[in-house]
Amino acid sequence: MADPLPEDPKEEDEKDSRRDPSRIEFPLLRQMMVERRFMVAVVVAALLCVTALVGLPKIWTATPFGFEPKVRVSLLDRLQTRSLSQAARAAAAAGQWTEAIQTWAGAVANNAADIEANRGLVRAVLAAPDPERRELGRGIQQLFWLFRLDGTNSVNLTLLGEICEKYSLDDLNISMLLPHRQVLSQTARRSLLKAAFRGGQMELFGALWNESKEVFAADPELVVYHAAWAAGWGPVIGISSGQARLKGFLEDPSTALLAHQVHLQLAASRQDAESYGRSLEFLVDRHADSLSHHAGHWTLLIQSGRSAEAAALARKINSTPRTPVELIRIASLLNVLGLREESIQLMQRNLEIFSFHTQVWVAMAELLANGGRWGELRILGLQLRNDPRQRQEVPGYGWFLEGYGAIMAVRQSGSMPEAEFRKVGSLEFQEMLRSHISDPLIGYRCAVQLQQLGHPDVAKSLFEGMEKSFGGRADYWFRLGLAAYQTDDIRLMLTANEKAYQISPEEPLIINNLAAALLMLREQPARAAELTLRRVARNPDDLAARINHILALVLNRRTGQARSELTDLRPESLGALEASLIHLARFEIAVIEGDIPAAAAELPRIEKRFLKSAQAEWLDRETRRLGTGN
């Protein structure tokens, strides 16, 4: 019988380790087998590591497919958003609105793509009985984000209508809700109806009322609005009835407050300052007036020639604007009343609160520019670029204000040589081009001012990026063509004025510039002659049009007619530009007719600094061809 095989040493060691943990080779495993508490600690640590690996990285995309920018969140972000949302609801239930708003903001910060958290924040702003004015910006910002994230559905439109009504943002209400009027909830339609009345769009009010009058006729507030509308803007047959109903609402203590508010609109439409004043006094006595109500009174007084009285009333007001639109309106009226310093101070006090609204910055910049306060304008540009919201929206506008202020300050002092002066603002304007201006109207206004400031190259760069926004407007193409002319880009000048002409073929300046581009490029001679003739026929005394027509005749080799037109134009009595163009026409006539001495005689009289490159190149070629020299 064979001897038995010896046991495997490894198997023997395993049996020994199971019998005696102290014989396990790995110290960690040996410690875990000996110390049960240590084993539990190691397992818990391992679980925490796994949880961290899974829960902390932002690996989940929370935004819909294709949405930009993508919002990526972690498992921990989702858990924190849920926890903070519950805490925010509890704070709201307890009436702690400031805490509720801040907690909802924290929930959104953890997961910006959470629809309910975004709506919760907006609803908290809406529900707060007296929220800070700065919360308006937060509410509007979240709503616009919701529209991008969740679409313009009925829920989001209703929220927008409610927040616009709370803060009297009637223009925004109308612009956002009106395109979706067929899908609006009853609450949203109600807020839109009020906005139409307060915004002075009475035809829209009537149309909206007729669409849902069965529902609105039972609304205790809207019937007051309708009575005022019928008294002033409704069908003639219903005016007396509307007046009687409105009078009843004015006398009824339960409706008098609202009735006097809507009566202000009726009195303003009739330019009845006295009636307006009585209703305003009623509201003031009950602390139900607003700055907009007072602004309406000042406007009526200005229209009736009582500006001094309006200014005296304006000086007494110490209320604060509730909305950015109200702030801009009051500041503008104060400026009209000659209270420029008060206007600027009002804007400065409220700039931080309403800094989310870009037009507040624009209005402030205009006030400073009109007052010649160029140093403050530069500081304003710096403030705008440092504002967290505006540096994402219009940082380029901040750079523009800095450059604009620098140029005007130097121009005002008059202490810099022309060669150095041309460099002022260049750095800021180049930074402006590299930055972002989300509002196309602001960008357009910057480009126009840059042309006036002597920076047409920067203006052209701005204009060239605006075709999507303004391509259907003749004035845009005209401006682009002017910038192209100023930068000697005549091919672009021709293209721009061709498009302007297609939109507005009877505009004299467009006709003139289109013809000038054709003449400088020496293209389409017959069309150039037809366009210049139209200009001369419309205004025979327009010297520029006459010279262009002469150049067009020469381009068509109609030298006899051109000579006839030149007979009563004496270059020595004209400006240097006009004189140079006349000599250019005479030079070309002599070339066409083969009169080389006459052509040579005209050359020294042509100042090339007035010619564009295409004209100068043609002149140089002809000079070399004829061998006349300069």
Wavefront OBJ file of the C-alpha trace (Angstrom):
o trace
v 0.000 0.000 0.000
v 1.400 3.382 -1.078
v 2.217 6.030 1.454
v -0.387 8.827 1.678
v 0.446 12.099 -0.062
v 1.541 14.870 2.276
v -0.930 17.715 2.809
v -0.493 21.001 0.894
v 1.406 23.438 3.173
v -0.941 26.323 2.230
v -3.993 24.303 3.176
v -2.348 23.411 6.435
v -1.627 27.096 7.148
v -5.255 28.042 6.409
v -6.496 25.375 8.819
v -4.082 26.632 11.465
v -5.211 30.273 10.910
v -8.839 29.362 11.327
v -7.953 27.598 14.549
v -5.658 30.397 15.692
v -6.181 33.965 14.259
v -2.781 34.991 15.500
v -1.221 32.893 12.697
v -2.912 34.986 9.845
v -0.174 36.466 7.685
v -1.774 39.948 6.993
v -1.698 42.161 10.093
v -4.892 44.071 9.163
v -6.904 40.902 8.707
v -5.387 39.432 11.859
v -6.387 42.558 13.804
v -9.933 42.447 12.386
v -10.300 38.796 13.423
v -8.980 39.466 16.901
v -10.766 42.813 17.524
v -14.457 42.788 16.515
v -14.837 46.531 17.160
v -11.930 47.242 14.861
v -13.637 45.134 12.175
v -16.801 47.225 12.498
v -14.788 50.446 12.263
v -13.009 49.272 9.118
v -16.288 48.243 7.477
v -17.903 51.594 8.341
v -14.876 53.448 6.950
v -15.056 51.421 3.762
v -18.744 52.215 3.390
v -18.040 55.919 3.915
v -15.366 55.822 1.242
v -17.736 54.161 -1.198
v -20.439 56.691 -0.329
v -18.017 59.560 -0.906
v -16.938 58.116 -4.229
v -20.548 57.775 -5.322
v -22.136 60.760 -3.587
v -19.652 63.629 -3.868
v -18.633 63.785 -7.550
v -20.981 65.849 -9.740
v -21.625 63.101 -12.236
v -25.387 63.437 -12.831
v -26.689 65.912 -15.432
v -29.769 67.570 -13.930
v -30.762 69.687 -16.942
v -32.818 68.359 -19.900
v -31.061 66.804 -22.870
v -29.421 69.403 -25.086
v -29.836 72.207 -22.527
v -26.988 74.688 -22.178
v -25.343 75.349 -19.839
v -25.436 71.867 -18.341
v -25.971 71.631 -14.594
v -24.180 68.653 -13.049
v -24.977 67.619 -9.492
v -23.891 64.987 -7.013
v -26.014 62.694 -4.882
v -25.168 64.909 -1.919
v -26.417 67.985 -3.833
v -29.773 66.284 -4.403
v -30.072 65.292 -0.747
v -29.206 68.811 0.428
v -31.695 70.358 -2.013
v -34.443 68.096 -0.665
v -33.530 68.874 2.943
v -33.353 72.631 2.376
v -36.652 72.573 0.474
v -38.353 70.965 3.449
v -36.806 73.546 5.791
v -37.937 76.393 3.489
v -41.524 75.106 3.486
v -41.455 74.921 7.271
v -40.155 78.508 7.529
v -42.858 79.729 5.140
v -45.546 77.926 7.142
v -44.290 79.729 10.260
v -44.382 83.098 8.479
v -40.597 83.483 8.567
v -40.352 84.843 5.028
v -36.787 86.135 5.063
v -35.542 82.749 6.280
v -37.776 80.969 3.759
v -36.389 82.994 0.837
v -32.789 82.455 1.928
v -33.338 78.720 2.450
v -34.984 78.310 -0.951
v -32.006 80.177 -2.437
v -29.721 77.630 -0.768
v -31.730 74.772 -2.256
v -31.399 76.315 -5.736
v -27.658 76.845 -5.205
v -27.248 73.102 -4.600
v -29.272 72.137 -7.679
v -30.061 74.966 -10.066
v -32.005 72.574 -12.294
v -34.552 71.578 -9.621
v -37.872 72.931 -10.925
v -39.694 72.846 -7.591
v -36.850 74.580 -5.747
v -36.841 77.391 -8.328
v -40.605 77.755 -8.121
v -40.433 77.616 -4.333
v -38.065 80.575 -4.298
v -40.342 82.620 -6.581
v -43.423 81.732 -4.536
v -41.660 82.763 -1.322
v -40.847 86.167 -2.832
v -44.475 86.460 -3.909
v -45.913 85.394 -0.555
v -43.711 87.627 1.602
v -45.969 90.504 2.717
v -43.222 93.144 2.506
v -40.092 91.703 0.909
v -36.985 93.777 0.398
v -36.888 95.502 -2.970
v -33.740 93.598 -3.878
v -35.788 90.380 -3.769
v -37.571 91.554 -6.905
v -34.372 90.952 -8.865
v -33.994 87.490 -7.401
v -37.595 86.574 -8.233
v -37.393 87.846 -11.820
v -34.016 86.193 -12.365
v -35.319 82.824 -11.198
v -38.404 83.155 -13.379
v -36.373 83.776 -16.505
v -34.212 80.795 -15.593
v -37.398 78.733 -15.132
v -38.628 79.759 -18.580
v -35.377 78.459 -20.059
v -35.359 75.321 -17.931
v -39.031 74.383 -17.969
v -40.554 76.323 -20.873
v -43.319 78.921 -21.023
v -45.975 76.687 -19.527
v -49.087 77.835 -17.695
v -47.563 77.484 -14.214
v -44.510 79.606 -14.991
v -46.570 82.214 -16.860
v -48.918 82.490 -13.879
v -45.982 83.037 -11.535
v -44.637 85.740 -13.836
v -48.018 87.464 -13.947
v -48.268 87.415 -10.157
v -44.802 88.822 -9.536
v -45.293 91.516 -12.200
v -48.571 92.511 -10.574
v -46.998 92.592 -7.104
v -44.249 94.963 -8.281
v -46.286 96.829 -10.963
v -44.044 95.632 -13.808
v -46.745 96.211 -16.399
v -44.500 96.428 -19.475
v -42.800 93.144 -18.634
v -46.155 91.531 -17.878
v -47.577 92.481 -21.259
v -44.477 91.609 -23.287
v -44.174 88.156 -21.713
v -47.791 87.077 -21.271
v -49.501 88.545 -24.315
v -47.894 86.167 -26.865
v -49.334 83.250 -24.837
v -52.764 84.732 -24.120
v -54.610 81.679 -25.412
v -53.015 79.304 -22.883
v -52.989 81.569 -19.823
v -54.625 80.546 -16.593
v -57.413 82.726 -15.250
v -55.011 84.217 -12.694
v -52.510 85.131 -15.400
v -55.196 86.642 -17.636
v -56.416 88.688 -14.678
v -52.934 90.130 -14.079
v -52.516 90.791 -17.812
v -55.818 92.686 -17.909
v -54.724 94.932 -15.047
v -51.328 95.498 -16.669
v -52.976 96.545 -19.938
v -55.055 99.176 -18.125
v -52.218 100.520 -15.981
v -49.875 100.495 -18.982
v -52.301 102.637 -20.989
v -53.039 99.938 -23.612
v -56.776 100.437 -23.547
v -57.511 98.714 -26.844
v -55.816 95.604 -25.473
v -57.804 95.913 -22.239
v -61.065 95.959 -24.184
v -60.077 92.940 -26.267
v -59.017 90.921 -23.201
v -62.213 91.854 -21.360
v -64.403 90.736 -24.239
v -62.565 87.406 -24.439
v -63.457 86.515 -20.832
v -66.104 88.992 -19.709
v -68.364 86.231 -18.342
v -65.651 85.391 -15.805
v -64.299 88.888 -15.209
v -67.727 90.477 -14.737
v -67.956 88.756 -11.344
v -64.506 89.911 -10.200
v -64.909 92.704 -7.603
v -61.654 94.422 -8.629
v -61.880 94.079 -12.388
v -65.365 95.597 -12.539
v -63.835 98.809 -11.137
v -61.179 98.756 -13.865
v -63.864 98.142 -16.468
v -65.999 101.043 -15.234
v -63.058 103.442 -15.653
v -62.281 101.979 -19.086
v -65.910 102.347 -20.196
v -65.937 105.965 -18.951
v -62.912 106.965 -20.967
v -62.111 104.503 -23.739
v -65.075 102.213 -24.323
v -67.842 102.512 -26.936
v -69.575 105.905 -26.978
v -72.893 104.345 -26.070
v -71.436 103.119 -22.760
v -69.549 106.238 -21.619
v -72.310 107.700 -19.423
v -72.970 104.304 -17.879
v -69.261 103.848 -17.145
v -69.043 107.281 -15.562
v -72.013 106.548 -13.323
v -70.574 103.212 -12.217
v -67.147 104.729 -11.535
v -68.735 107.521 -9.473
v -70.514 104.880 -7.404
v -67.256 103.019 -6.819
v -65.555 106.278 -5.786
v -68.246 106.941 -3.173
v -68.376 103.384 -1.809
v -65.855 103.015 1.081
v -65.217 99.366 0.168
v -64.081 100.235 -3.376
v -62.976 103.877 -3.042
v -59.254 103.114 -2.727
v -59.054 101.107 -5.961
v -61.481 103.465 -7.710
v -59.264 106.481 -7.027
v -56.215 104.546 -8.280
v -57.863 103.735 -11.615
v -59.364 107.227 -11.763
v -55.828 108.621 -11.937
v -55.439 106.949 -15.330
v -58.697 108.479 -16.568
v -57.781 111.952 -15.310
v -54.337 111.708 -16.920
v -55.865 110.758 -20.282
v -58.044 113.869 -20.091
v -55.106 116.023 -18.918
v -57.235 116.990 -15.929
v -54.594 117.963 -13.361
v -57.148 119.128 -10.803
v -59.167 115.911 -10.807
v -55.946 113.914 -10.755
v -54.736 115.926 -7.779
v -57.916 115.236 -5.768
v -57.650 111.483 -6.273
v -53.937 111.587 -5.439
v -54.676 113.482 -2.229
v -57.230 110.801 -1.276
v -54.556 108.116 -1.734
v -51.904 110.100 0.160
v -54.219 110.491 3.162
v -54.570 106.699 3.292
v -50.885 105.974 2.608
v -51.872 104.185 -0.611
v -49.917 106.412 -3.012
v -46.834 105.450 -4.985
v -44.064 107.417 -6.655
v -45.589 106.571 -10.026
v -48.837 108.238 -8.950
v -46.906 111.408 -8.081
v -44.940 111.203 -11.322
v -48.218 111.244 -13.251
v -49.233 114.422 -11.429
v -45.907 116.126 -12.178
v -46.253 115.176 -15.838
v -49.701 116.756 -16.049
v -48.424 119.933 -14.410
v -45.510 120.122 -16.858
v -47.887 119.667 -19.796
v -50.071 122.506 -18.518
v -47.092 124.875 -18.141
v -46.831 124.555 -14.353
v -43.304 123.153 -14.171
v -42.342 125.278 -11.180
v -45.240 123.828 -9.196
v -44.261 120.313 -10.275
v -40.652 120.923 -9.195
v -41.785 122.177 -5.803
v -43.875 119.046 -5.280
v -41.037 116.813 -6.458
v -38.653 118.312 -3.874
v -41.028 117.322 -1.066
v -41.206 113.649 -1.991
v -39.023 111.352 0.095
v -40.516 107.994 -0.918
v -38.338 105.248 -2.386
v -39.025 103.622 -5.770
v -40.431 100.108 -5.612
v -39.277 98.974 -9.048
v -36.437 99.795 -11.470
v -38.944 101.131 -13.991
v -40.323 103.514 -11.381
v -36.800 104.620 -10.452
v -35.915 105.419 -14.069
v -39.182 107.320 -14.601
v -38.778 109.456 -11.476
v -35.118 110.216 -12.197
v -35.998 111.249 -15.751
v -38.763 113.568 -14.563
v -36.515 115.166 -11.942
v -33.984 115.844 -14.684
v -36.672 117.403 -16.906
v -37.694 119.622 -13.974
v -34.132 120.913 -13.677
v -33.389 118.871 -10.567
v -30.406 117.063 -12.089
v -28.464 116.715 -8.850
v -31.501 115.266 -7.077
v -32.001 112.924 -10.012
v -28.420 111.606 -9.857
v -28.559 111.225 -6.080
v -31.801 109.232 -6.354
v -30.177 106.888 -8.879
v -27.046 106.497 -6.759
v -29.045 105.607 -3.626
v -30.954 102.880 -5.444
v -28.353 101.579 -7.892
v -27.211 98.678 -5.726
v -30.788 97.567 -4.976
v -31.815 97.500 -8.632
v -28.423 96.607 -10.091
v -29.954 93.476 -11.661
v -31.835 95.699 -14.146
v -29.472 96.758 -16.948
v -31.556 99.789 -17.942
v -30.935 101.341 -14.519
v -27.221 101.415 -15.363
v -27.992 102.903 -18.784
v -30.193 105.632 -17.269
v -27.528 106.443 -14.690
v -24.861 106.666 -17.404
v -27.011 109.068 -19.441
v -27.554 111.327 -16.437
v -23.825 111.492 -15.710
v -22.975 112.093 -19.378
v -25.579 114.851 -19.719
v -24.116 116.488 -16.622
v -20.546 116.244 -17.932
v -19.479 114.150 -14.941
v -16.921 112.104 -16.830
v -14.905 110.862 -13.871
v -18.049 109.458 -12.262
v -19.015 107.875 -15.582
v -15.721 105.960 -15.657
v -16.279 104.781 -12.088
v -19.786 103.673 -13.046
v -18.318 101.556 -15.840
v -15.962 99.904 -13.370
v -18.835 99.274 -10.936
v -20.885 97.687 -13.699
v -18.079 95.305 -14.639
v -17.705 94.279 -11.003
v -21.419 93.647 -10.461
v -21.972 89.857 -10.388
v -25.016 89.982 -12.673
v -23.977 92.675 -15.119
v -20.492 91.238 -15.671
v -22.281 88.249 -17.175
v -24.774 90.297 -19.194
v -23.089 93.490 -20.427
v -19.453 93.740 -19.248
v -18.630 95.293 -22.612
v -20.890 98.234 -21.763
v -18.793 98.854 -18.638
v -15.651 99.041 -20.773
v -17.443 101.414 -23.156
v -18.395 103.776 -20.314
v -14.803 103.844 -19.084
v -13.472 104.690 -22.543
v -16.233 107.219 -23.247
v -15.612 108.990 -19.945
v -11.857 109.106 -20.577
v -12.261 110.623 -24.056
v -14.733 113.270 -22.958
v -12.670 114.225 -19.898
v -9.583 114.814 -22.061
v -11.623 116.598 -24.727
v -13.090 118.859 -22.056
v -9.663 119.761 -20.686
v -8.234 120.343 -24.193
v -4.724 119.690 -22.875
v -3.630 116.773 -25.075
v -2.100 116.877 -28.588
v -4.318 115.455 -31.336
v -1.976 112.529 -32.035
v -2.093 111.451 -28.390
v -5.787 112.177 -28.034
v -6.668 109.615 -30.708
v -5.206 106.872 -28.483
v -7.437 107.729 -25.517
v -10.076 105.076 -24.934
v -8.551 102.616 -27.425
v -7.616 100.064 -24.773
v -11.077 100.163 -23.190
v -12.831 99.859 -26.543
v -10.752 96.849 -27.545
v -11.661 95.218 -24.236
v -15.288 96.055 -25.006
v -15.052 94.123 -28.281
v -13.598 91.131 -26.450
v -16.360 91.288 -23.839
v -20.064 90.578 -24.034
v -23.093 92.859 -24.492
v -26.230 90.732 -24.307
v -28.646 93.604 -24.978
v -28.482 94.429 -28.726
v -29.989 97.897 -28.232
v -27.217 98.842 -25.819
v -24.641 97.530 -28.279
v -26.231 99.527 -31.096
v -26.187 102.741 -29.068
v -22.551 102.154 -28.166
v -21.675 101.730 -31.841
v -23.442 104.972 -32.813
v -21.636 106.906 -30.073
v -18.314 105.384 -31.097
v -18.815 106.797 -34.584
v -19.359 110.213 -33.039
v -16.306 109.803 -30.784
v -14.024 109.164 -33.757
v -13.641 105.371 -33.425
v -15.409 104.097 -36.575
v -13.256 100.949 -36.697
v -14.602 99.792 -33.330
v -18.123 100.852 -34.317
v -17.882 98.788 -37.513
v -16.829 95.702 -35.557
v -19.843 96.120 -33.275
v -22.266 96.726 -36.125
v -21.073 93.683 -38.055
v -22.207 91.412 -35.218
v -25.724 92.836 -35.072
v -27.259 91.682 -38.348
v -29.363 89.026 -36.603
v -30.988 91.674 -34.381
v -31.264 94.616 -36.786
v -30.931 93.196 -40.283
v -34.491 94.253 -41.150
v -33.894 97.930 -40.348
v -32.615 100.410 -42.909
v -30.983 102.614 -40.264
v -28.776 99.690 -39.186
v -27.442 99.160 -42.701
v -27.045 102.908 -43.158
v -24.967 103.111 -39.966
v -22.860 100.118 -40.965
v -22.292 101.693 -44.382
v -21.218 104.955 -42.738
v -18.734 103.116 -40.501
v -17.419 101.278 -43.571
v -16.933 104.606 -45.373
v -15.118 106.056 -42.375
v -12.743 103.065 -42.307
v -12.233 103.037 -46.094
v -14.010 99.701 -46.536
v -15.932 100.776 -49.615
v -16.915 97.260 -50.655
v -18.723 96.829 -47.327
v -20.161 100.330 -47.741
v -21.692 99.256 -51.047
v -23.099 96.007 -49.607
v -24.606 97.762 -46.585
v -26.214 100.539 -48.595
v -27.600 98.054 -51.119
v -29.484 96.369 -48.261
v -30.574 99.696 -46.816
v -31.862 100.717 -50.250
v -33.891 97.507 -50.557
v -35.652 98.358 -47.296
v -36.028 102.115 -47.798
v -35.566 103.043 -51.491
v -36.809 106.629 -51.102
v -34.517 107.740 -48.266
v -32.280 110.540 -49.669
v -29.202 109.766 -47.546
v -29.324 106.097 -48.478
v -29.632 106.939 -52.176
v -26.699 109.342 -51.884
v -24.430 106.859 -50.064
v -25.265 104.000 -52.412
v -24.404 106.172 -55.406
v -21.179 107.362 -53.700
v -20.067 103.761 -53.120
v -20.690 102.892 -56.779
v -18.720 105.961 -57.864
v -15.747 105.216 -55.620
v -15.626 101.601 -56.814
v -16.355 102.733 -60.416
v -19.093 100.138 -60.814
v -22.566 100.169 -62.452
v -22.145 103.597 -64.124
v -25.697 103.797 -65.473
v -27.218 103.033 -62.076
v -24.958 105.585 -60.391
v -26.157 108.243 -62.858
v -29.818 107.325 -62.269
v -29.455 107.487 -58.476
v -27.586 110.803 -58.472
v -30.112 112.332 -60.870
v -32.920 111.413 -58.475
v -31.094 113.177 -55.670
v -30.470 116.321 -57.694
v -34.053 116.410 -58.958
v -35.354 116.226 -55.393
v -32.965 118.925 -54.088
v -31.140 120.931 -56.782
v -29.315 123.020 -54.153
v -27.617 120.000 -52.547
v -23.953 120.532 -53.469
v -22.870 116.988 -52.577
v -25.619 115.519 -54.755
v -24.626 117.776 -57.692
v -20.940 116.781 -57.461
v -21.838 113.086 -57.277
v -24.026 113.483 -60.361
v -21.172 115.122 -62.247
v -18.852 112.249 -61.285
v -21.521 109.788 -62.441
v -21.830 111.565 -65.798
v -18.046 111.393 -66.239
v -18.033 107.685 -65.309
v -20.588 107.194 -68.105
v -18.243 109.170 -70.457
v -20.893 111.857 -70.908
v -18.230 114.559 -70.820
v -20.180 117.270 -72.596
v -23.043 117.147 -70.106
v -20.569 116.976 -67.246
v -18.774 120.132 -68.493
v -22.111 121.904 -68.659
v -22.867 120.987 -65.032
v -19.423 122.198 -63.963
v -19.744 125.687 -65.446
v -21.231 127.375 -62.354
v -19.163 125.467 -59.782
v -16.031 127.409 -58.801
v -13.605 125.241 -56.776
v -11.894 128.247 -55.201
v -15.142 129.227 -53.491
v -15.813 125.729 -52.081
v -14.402 123.611 -49.295
v -11.251 121.562 -49.818
v -13.142 118.260 -50.153
v -15.634 119.570 -52.711
v -12.870 121.349 -54.652
v -10.761 118.170 -54.832
v -13.707 116.170 -56.219
v -14.386 118.788 -58.876
v -10.739 118.720 -59.957
v -10.936 114.913 -59.998
v -13.917 115.165 -62.370
v -12.055 117.625 -64.599
v -8.997 115.337 -64.649
v -11.067 112.377 -65.817
v -12.824 114.485 -68.489
v -9.421 115.532 -69.836
v -8.220 111.890 -69.818
v -11.307 110.726 -71.726
v -10.898 113.531 -74.286
v -7.149 112.867 -74.651
v -6.120 116.303 -73.374
v -2.975 115.239 -71.492
v -1.773 118.792 -70.603
v -5.187 119.619 -69.113
v -5.154 116.372 -67.119
v -1.647 117.127 -65.828
v -2.766 120.625 -64.796
v -5.546 119.206 -62.617
v -3.382 116.690 -60.734
v -1.719 119.121 -58.259
v -5.146 120.492 -57.330
v -6.465 117.093 -56.186
v -5.810 116.551 -52.456
v -5.447 112.812 -52.032
v -6.243 112.986 -48.329
v -9.895 113.369 -49.358
v -9.857 110.319 -51.628
v -10.633 106.786 -50.551
v -8.139 104.074 -51.420
v -10.117 102.852 -54.443
v -10.159 106.388 -55.900
v -6.501 107.013 -55.087
v -5.430 103.730 -56.710
v -7.344 104.578 -59.898
v -5.783 108.034 -59.972
v -2.286 106.580 -59.541
v -2.860 104.079 -62.362
v -4.079 106.788 -64.734
v -1.194 109.046 -63.793
v 1.354 106.307 -64.547
v -0.423 105.358 -67.781
v -0.413 108.926 -69.054
v 3.102 109.606 -67.787
v 1.989 112.924 -66.379
v 3.415 112.552 -62.852
v 2.371 114.553 -59.826
l 1 2 3 4 5 6 7 8 9 10 11 12 13 14 15 16 17 18 19 20 21 22 23 24 25 26 27 28 29 30 31 32 33 34 35 36 37 38 39 40 41 42 43 44 45 46 47 48 49 50 51 52 53 54 55 56 57 58 59 60 61 62 63 64 65 66 67 68 69 70 71 72 73 74 75 76 77 78 79 80 81 82 83 84 85 86 87 88 89 90 91 92 93 94 95 96 97 98 99 100 101 102 103 104 105 106 107 108 109 110 111 112 113 114 115 116 117 118 119 120 121 122 123 124 125 126 127 128 129 130 131 132 133 134 135 136 137 138 139 140 141 142 143 144 145 146 147 148 149 150 151 152 153 154 155 156 157 158 159 160 161 162 163 164 165 166 167 168 169 170 171 172 173 174 175 176 177 178 179 180 181 182 183 184 185 186 187 188 189 190 191 192 193 194 195 196 197 198 199 200 201 202 203 204 205 206 207 208 209 210 211 212 213 214 215 216 217 218 219 220 221 222 223 224 225 226 227 228 229 230 231 232 233 234 235 236 237 238 239 240 241 242 243 244 245 246 247 248 249 250 251 252 253 254 255 256 257 258 259 260 261 262 263 264 265 266 267 268 269 270 271 272 273 274 275 276 277 278 279 280 281 282 283 284 285 286 287 288 289 290 291 292 293 294 295 296 297 298 299 300 301 302 303 304 305 306 307 308 309 310 311 312 313 314 315 316 317 318 319 320 321 322 323 324 325 326 327 328 329 330 331 332 333 334 335 336 337 338 339 340 341 342 343 344 345 346 347 348 349 350 351 352 353 354 355 356 357 358 359 360 361 362 363 364 365 366 367 368 369 370 371 372 373 374 375 376 377 378 379 380 381 382 383 384 385 386 387 388 389 390 391 392 393 394 395 396 397 398 399 400 401 402 403 404 405 406 407 408 409 410 411 412 413 414 415 416 417 418 419 420 421 422 423 424 425 426 427 428 429 430 431 432 433 434 435 436 437 438 439 440 441 442 443 444 445 446 447 448 449 450 451 452 453 454 455 456 457 458 459 460 461 462 463 464 465 466 467 468 469 470 471 472 473 474 475 476 477 478 479 480 481 482 483 484 485 486 487 488 489 490 491 492 493 494 495 496 497 498 499 500 501 502 503 504 505 506 507 508 509 510 511 512 513 514 515 516 517 518 519 520 521 522 523 524 525 526 527 528 529 530 531 532 533 534 535 536 537 538 539 540 541 542 543 544 545 546 547 548 549 550 551 552 553 554 555 556 557 558 559 560 561 562 563 564 565 566 567 568 569 570 571 572 573 574 575 576 577 578 579 580 581 582 583 584 585 586 587 588 589 590 591 592 593 594 595 596 597 598 599 600 601 602 603 604 605 606 607 608 609 610 611 612 613 614 615 616 617 618 619 620 621 622 623 624 625 626 627 628 629 630
